[in-house]
Amino acid sequence: MRDRTLFCRDAEELCAVRHGPWKLHRVSKTAEWKSHTSRHDPPLLFHLERDPPEKYDVAAEHPEVVQRLAALMAEHEEKIERGPAQR
Protein backbone atom coordinates (compact mmCIF):
# COMPACT_ATOMS: atom_id res chain seq x y z
CA MET A 1 0.00 0.00 0.00
CA ARG A 2 2.95 2.34 0.54
CA ASP A 3 3.40 3.10 -3.17
CA ARG A 4 -0.26 3.25 -4.18
CA THR A 5 -2.41 6.35 -4.30
CA LEU A 6 -6.17 5.82 -4.00
CA PHE A 7 -8.71 8.51 -4.82
CA CYS A 8 -12.21 8.48 -3.32
CA ARG A 9 -15.02 9.97 -5.37
CA ASP A 10 -18.72 10.54 -4.80
CA ALA A 11 -20.37 10.88 -8.20
CA GLU A 12 -18.67 13.91 -9.76
CA GLU A 13 -16.75 15.07 -6.70
CA LEU A 14 -13.27 14.08 -5.56
CA CYS A 15 -13.65 13.65 -1.80
CA ALA A 16 -10.43 12.14 -0.45
CA VAL A 17 -7.03 10.70 -1.26
CA ARG A 18 -5.02 8.00 0.44
CA HIS A 19 -1.29 7.60 0.01
CA GLY A 20 0.63 5.24 2.27
CA PRO A 21 -0.69 5.55 5.82
CA TRP A 22 -2.19 9.01 5.19
CA LYS A 23 -5.74 9.89 4.13
CA LEU A 24 -6.85 13.45 3.36
CA HIS A 25 -10.57 14.31 3.34
CA ARG A 26 -12.06 17.39 1.66
CA VAL A 27 -15.59 15.98 1.75
CA SER A 28 -17.08 13.24 3.92
CA LYS A 29 -20.43 11.71 4.73
CA THR A 30 -21.85 10.83 8.12
CA ALA A 31 -22.13 7.19 9.07
CA GLU A 32 -25.91 7.49 9.52
CA TRP A 33 -26.90 6.14 6.11
CA LYS A 34 -24.52 8.60 4.44
CA SER A 35 -27.27 11.19 4.62
CA HIS A 36 -25.22 14.29 5.38
CA THR A 37 -22.24 15.68 3.49
CA SER A 38 -19.57 17.68 5.32
CA ARG A 39 -17.03 19.86 3.53
CA HIS A 40 -13.68 20.38 5.22
CA ASP A 41 -11.69 23.55 4.70
CA PRO A 42 -9.00 23.03 5.79
CA PRO A 43 -9.12 19.34 4.92
CA LEU A 44 -8.90 16.60 7.54
CA LEU A 45 -5.83 14.35 7.72
CA PHE A 46 -5.71 10.90 9.30
CA HIS A 47 -2.85 8.45 9.87
CA LEU A 48 -4.63 5.16 9.17
CA GLU A 49 -2.00 2.88 10.70
CA ARG A 50 -2.34 4.68 14.06
CA ASP A 51 -6.01 5.65 13.73
CA PRO A 52 -7.94 3.20 11.50
CA PRO A 53 -11.41 4.54 12.47
CA GLU A 54 -10.33 8.08 11.44
CA LYS A 55 -11.21 9.74 14.74
CA TYR A 56 -8.22 12.08 15.19
CA ASP A 57 -7.51 14.82 12.67
CA VAL A 58 -3.73 15.43 12.60
CA ALA A 59 -3.64 18.03 9.82
CA ALA A 60 -2.32 20.78 12.10
CA GLU A 61 0.64 18.60 13.13
CA HIS A 62 1.52 17.59 9.52
CA PRO A 63 1.00 20.55 7.16
CA GLU A 64 3.59 19.17 4.72
CA VAL A 65 1.56 15.96 4.29
CA VAL A 66 -1.64 17.99 3.79
CA GLN A 67 0.10 20.04 1.11
CA ARG A 68 1.52 16.97 -0.64
CA LEU A 69 -1.80 15.10 -0.69
CA ALA A 70 -3.74 18.19 -1.75
CA ALA A 71 -1.32 18.53 -4.68
CA LEU A 72 -1.97 14.89 -5.64
CA MET A 73 -5.71 15.61 -5.65
CA ALA A 74 -5.25 18.70 -7.80
CA GLU A 75 -3.08 16.80 -10.31
CA HIS A 76 -5.62 13.99 -10.46
CA GLU A 77 -8.51 16.40 -11.10
CA GLU A 78 -6.60 18.08 -13.94
CA LYS A 79 -6.21 14.72 -15.73
CA ILE A 80 -9.89 13.77 -15.60
CA GLU A 81 -11.81 14.17 -18.85
CA ARG A 82 -15.42 14.87 -18.06
CA GLY A 83 -18.09 13.35 -20.28
CA PRO A 84 -21.52 14.77 -20.94
CA ALA A 85 -23.96 14.78 -18.03
CA GLN A 86 -26.31 11.83 -18.02
CA ARG A 87 -29.97 12.36 -17.30
MIDOSE-1310 file (N, C-alpha, C; in nm, 2 decimals, decimal comma, always signed):
residues 87
mrdr	+0,08/-0,12/+0,00/+0,00/+0,00/+0,00/+0,09/+0,13/+0,00; +0,21/+0,12/+0,04/+0,29/+0,23/+0,05/+0,31/+0,31/-0,08; +0,31/+0,24/-0,19/+0,34/+0,31/-0,32/+0,21/+0,35/-0,39; +0,10/+0,30/-0,35/-0,03/+0,33/-0,42/-0,09/+0,45/-0,37
tlfc	-0,16/+0,52/-0,46/-0,24/+0,63/-0,43/-0,38/+0,60/-0,47; -0,48/+0,61/-0,38/-0,62/+0,58/-0,40/-0,70/+0,71/-0,39; -0,78/+0,73/-0,48/-0,87/+0,85/-0,48/-1,01/+0,81/-0,46; -1,08/+0,88/-0,37/-1,22/+0,85/-0,33/-1,31/+0,95/-0,39
rdae	-1,41/+0,91/-0,47/-1,50/+1,00/-0,54/-1,64/+0,97/-0,49; -1,73/+1,07/-0,50/-1,87/+1,05/-0,48/-1,94/+1,12/-0,60; -1,98/+1,04/-0,69/-2,04/+1,09/-0,82/-1,93/+1,17/-0,89; -1,96/+1,30/-0,90/-1,87/+1,39/-0,98/-1,76/+1,46/-0,89
elca	-1,76/+1,43/-0,76/-1,67/+1,51/-0,67/-1,56/+1,42/-0,61; -1,44/+1,47/-0,62/-1,33/+1,41/-0,56/-1,33/+1,44/-0,41; -1,34/+1,34/-0,32/-1,36/+1,36/-0,18/-1,24/+1,35/-0,10; -1,16/+1,25/-0,13/-1,04/+1,21/-0,04/-0,93/+1,15/-0,13
vrhg	-0,82/+1,14/-0,07/-0,70/+1,07/-0,13/-0,63/+1,00/-0,01; -0,58/+0,88/-0,05/-0,50/+0,80/+0,04/-0,37/+0,77/-0,02; -0,26/+0,79/+0,05/-0,13/+0,76/+0,00/-0,05/+0,71/+0,12; +0,00/+0,58/+0,11/+0,06/+0,52/+0,23/-0,03/+0,52/+0,35
pwkl	+0,02/+0,56/+0,46/-0,07/+0,56/+0,58/-0,16/+0,68/+0,60; -0,15/+0,77/+0,51/-0,22/+0,90/+0,52/-0,35/+0,90/+0,43; -0,45/+0,97/+0,49/-0,57/+0,99/+0,41/-0,62/+1,13/+0,44; -0,64/+1,20/+0,33/-0,68/+1,34/+0,34/-0,83/+1,36/+0,29
hrvs	-0,92/+1,41/+0,37/-1,06/+1,43/+0,33/-1,09/+1,58/+0,31; -1,15/+1,61/+0,19/-1,21/+1,74/+0,17/-1,36/+1,73/+0,19; -1,42/+1,62/+0,16/-1,56/+1,60/+0,17/-1,58/+1,46/+0,24; -1,68/+1,45/+0,33/-1,71/+1,32/+0,39/-1,86/+1,32/+0,42
ktae	-1,90/+1,20/+0,44/-2,04/+1,17/+0,47/-2,05/+1,12/+0,61; -2,16/+1,14/+0,68/-2,18/+1,08/+0,81/-2,21/+0,93/+0,80; -2,19/+0,86/+0,91/-2,21/+0,72/+0,91/-2,36/+0,68/+0,91; -2,45/+0,78/+0,95/-2,59/+0,75/+0,95/-2,65/+0,75/+0,81
wksh	-2,63/+0,63/+0,74/-2,69/+0,61/+0,61/-2,63/+0,71/+0,51; -2,52/+0,77/+0,54/-2,45/+0,86/+0,44/-2,55/+0,97/+0,40; -2,62/+1,02/+0,50/-2,73/+1,12/+0,46/-2,68/+1,26/+0,46; -2,57/+1,29/+0,52/-2,52/+1,43/+0,54/-2,38/+1,44/+0,49
tsrh	-2,36/+1,54/+0,40/-2,22/+1,57/+0,35/-2,16/+1,68/+0,43; -2,03/+1,66/+0,46/-1,96/+1,77/+0,53/-1,84/+1,81/+0,44; -1,82/+1,94/+0,43/-1,70/+1,99/+0,35/-1,60/+2,04/+0,45; -1,47/+2,01/+0,43/-1,37/+2,04/+0,52/-1,27/+2,13/+0,46
dppl	-1,26/+2,25/+0,51/-1,17/+2,36/+0,47/-1,12/+2,43/+0,59; -1,00/+2,39/+0,64/-0,90/+2,30/+0,58/-0,94/+2,16/+0,58; -0,88/+2,08/+0,49/-0,91/+1,93/+0,49/-0,87/+1,86/+0,62; -0,93/+1,74/+0,64/-0,89/+1,66/+0,75/-0,78/+1,56/+0,71
lfhl	-0,69/+1,53/+0,80/-0,58/+1,43/+0,77/-0,58/+1,33/+0,88; -0,57/+1,20/+0,84/-0,57/+1,09/+0,93/-0,45/+1,00/+0,90; -0,39/+0,94/+1,00/-0,29/+0,84/+0,99/-0,35/+0,71/+1,01; -0,38/+0,64/+0,91/-0,46/+0,52/+0,92/-0,40/+0,40/+0,99
erdp	-0,27/+0,40/+0,99/-0,20/+0,29/+1,07/-0,22/+0,31/+1,22; -0,22/+0,44/+1,26/-0,23/+0,47/+1,41/-0,38/+0,49/+1,45; -0,46/+0,53/+1,35/-0,60/+0,57/+1,37/-0,69/+0,51/+1,26; -0,71/+0,38/+1,26/-0,79/+0,32/+1,15/-0,94/+0,37/+1,14
peky	-1,00/+0,40/+1,26/-1,14/+0,45/+1,25/-1,15/+0,60/+1,21; -1,04/+0,67/+1,19/-1,03/+0,81/+1,14/-1,10/+0,90/+1,24; -1,06/+0,89/+1,37/-1,12/+0,97/+1,47/-1,04/+1,10/+1,51; -0,91/+1,10/+1,47/-0,82/+1,21/+1,52/-0,76/+1,28/+1,40
dvaa	-0,80/+1,40/+1,37/-0,75/+1,48/+1,27/-0,61/+1,53/+1,31; -0,51/+1,50/+1,23/-0,37/+1,54/+1,26/-0,32/+1,64/+1,16; -0,41/+1,71/+1,09/-0,36/+1,80/+0,98/-0,28/+1,92/+1,04; -0,31/+1,97/+1,15/-0,23/+2,08/+1,21/-0,09/+2,04/+1,24
ehpe	-0,07/+1,91/+1,28/+0,06/+1,86/+1,31/+0,15/+1,82/+1,19; +0,08/+1,81/+1,07/+0,15/+1,76/+0,95/+0,11/+1,84/+0,83; +0,14/+1,97/+0,83/+0,10/+2,06/+0,72/+0,17/+2,02/+0,59; +0,29/+1,96/+0,59/+0,36/+1,92/+0,47/+0,29/+1,80/+0,41
vvqr	+0,23/+1,71/+0,48/+0,16/+1,60/+0,43/+0,03/+1,65/+0,37; -0,04/+1,74/+0,43/-0,16/+1,80/+0,38/-0,13/+1,86/+0,24; -0,03/+1,94/+0,24/+0,01/+2,00/+0,11/+0,04/+1,90/+0,00; +0,11/+1,80/+0,03/+0,15/+1,70/-0,06/+0,03/+1,62/-0,12
laal	-0,06/+1,58/-0,03/-0,18/+1,51/-0,07/-0,28/+1,60/-0,14; -0,29/+1,72/-0,10/-0,37/+1,82/-0,18/-0,32/+1,84/-0,32; -0,19/+1,84/-0,33/-0,13/+1,85/-0,47/-0,16/+1,73/-0,55; -0,16/+1,61/-0,49/-0,20/+1,49/-0,56/-0,34/+1,50/-0,61
maeh	-0,43/+1,55/-0,53/-0,57/+1,56/-0,57/-0,59/+1,66/-0,68; -0,52/+1,77/-0,67/-0,53/+1,87/-0,78/-0,47/+1,81/-0,91; -0,36/+1,74/-0,91/-0,31/+1,68/-1,03/-0,41/+1,58/-1,09; -0,47/+1,50/-1,00/-0,56/+1,40/-1,05/-0,68/+1,47/-1,11
eeki	-0,73/+1,57/-1,05/-0,85/+1,64/-1,11/-0,82/+1,70/-1,25; -0,70/+1,75/-1,27/-0,66/+1,81/-1,39/-0,66/+1,70/-1,51; -0,63/+1,58/-1,47/-0,62/+1,47/-1,57/-0,76/+1,41/-1,61; -0,86/+1,44/-1,53/-0,99/+1,38/-1,56/-1,06/+1,45/-1,68
ergp	-1,10/+1,37/-1,77/-1,18/+1,42/-1,89/-1,33/+1,39/-1,85; -1,40/+1,50/-1,84/-1,54/+1,49/-1,81/-1,63/+1,46/-1,93; -1,72/+1,36/-1,92/-1,81/+1,33/-2,03/-1,93/+1,42/-2,01; -2,03/+1,40/-2,10/-2,15/+1,48/-2,09/-2,23/+1,43/-1,97
aqr	-2,31/+1,52/-1,92/-2,40/+1,48/-1,80/-2,50/+1,38/-1,85; -2,53/+1,28/-1,77/-2,63/+1,18/-1,80/-2,76/+1,22/-1,73; -2,87/+1,20/-1,79/-3,00/+1,24/-1,73/-3,09/+1,12/-1,73
